[in-house]
Amino acid sequence: MKGCSKHIQQIAEYIDGELDEALCTRLEEHLKECNNCRIMVDTLKQTVVLCREGKRERLPEDIESRLNDALKNKWEKKFGKKS
């Protein structure tokens, strides 16, 4: 996953079609070589589709809080804290 962190920051804009053309090209070149980032992009794209098509339901507050904390901890463990 060499050099992935700079690309991970651009993925949301890439998926939304808002990434600058030159950066888009660089990210796509990276995706050709990096299976992990490619999986992340594919998963996020599918998540967007499911969210747009799905019915919104609220989780019980305690479960939502625990889930958010778990996701935040996993993210920070893998990618570090946001600065």
C-alpha positions as CSV (number, residue, x, y, z in Angstrom):
1,M,0.0,0.0,0.0
2,K,2.9,2.3,-0.8
3,G,1.6,5.9,-1.4
4,C,-2.0,5.0,-0.6
5,S,-2.6,7.6,2.0
6,K,-2.5,10.5,-0.5
7,H,-4.9,8.7,-2.8
8,I,-7.3,7.7,0.0
9,Q,-7.9,11.4,0.7
10,Q,-9.0,11.8,-2.9
11,I,-11.4,8.9,-3.2
12,A,-14.6,10.7,-2.2
13,E,-14.0,13.3,-4.8
14,Y,-13.2,10.6,-7.3
15,I,-16.4,8.7,-6.7
16,D,-18.4,11.9,-6.8
17,G,-16.8,12.8,-10.2
18,E,-15.3,16.0,-8.7
19,L,-11.6,15.2,-8.8
20,D,-9.4,17.3,-11.0
21,E,-8.6,15.4,-14.3
22,A,-4.8,15.2,-13.6
23,L,-5.4,13.8,-10.1
24,C,-8.0,11.5,-11.4
25,T,-5.6,10.0,-13.9
26,R,-3.0,9.5,-11.2
27,L,-5.5,7.9,-8.9
28,E,-6.6,5.5,-11.7
29,E,-3.0,4.6,-12.4
30,H,-2.6,3.8,-8.7
31,L,-5.8,1.7,-8.7
32,K,-4.4,-0.4,-11.6
33,E,-1.6,-1.4,-9.3
34,C,-3.1,-1.4,-5.9
35,N,-5.7,-4.1,-5.2
36,N,-6.5,-2.7,-1.7
37,C,-7.4,0.8,-2.9
38,R,-9.3,-0.7,-5.9
39,I,-11.4,-2.8,-3.4
40,M,-12.0,0.3,-1.3
41,V,-13.2,2.3,-4.3
42,D,-15.4,-0.5,-5.5
43,T,-16.9,-1.0,-2.1
44,L,-17.5,2.7,-1.6
45,K,-19.2,3.0,-5.0
46,Q,-21.5,0.1,-4.1
47,T,-22.2,1.7,-0.7
48,V,-23.3,4.9,-2.4
49,V,-25.6,2.9,-4.7
50,L,-27.1,1.0,-1.8
51,C,-27.6,4.2,0.2
52,R,-29.3,6.0,-2.6
53,E,-31.7,3.0,-3.2
54,G,-32.2,1.9,0.3
55,K,-34.7,2.9,2.9
56,R,-33.3,5.0,5.8
57,E,-33.7,3.5,9.2
58,R,-32.3,4.7,12.5
59,L,-30.2,2.4,14.7
60,P,-30.9,2.4,18.4
61,E,-28.8,5.2,19.9
62,D,-26.5,3.0,21.9
63,I,-25.7,0.8,18.9
64,E,-25.1,3.8,16.7
65,S,-22.7,5.3,19.2
66,R,-20.8,2.0,19.6
67,L,-20.6,1.5,15.9
68,N,-19.3,5.1,15.3
69,D,-16.7,4.7,18.0
70,A,-15.5,1.3,16.6
71,L,-15.3,2.7,13.1
72,K,-13.4,5.8,14.3
73,N,-10.9,3.6,16.3
74,K,-10.3,1.3,13.3
75,W,-9.8,4.3,11.0
76,E,-7.3,6.0,13.4
77,K,-5.5,2.7,13.9
78,K,-5.1,2.1,10.2
79,F,-4.7,5.7,8.9
80,G,-3.9,7.9,11.9
81,K,-5.9,10.7,13.4
82,K,-7.2,13.5,11.1
83,S,-5.1,16.6,11.5
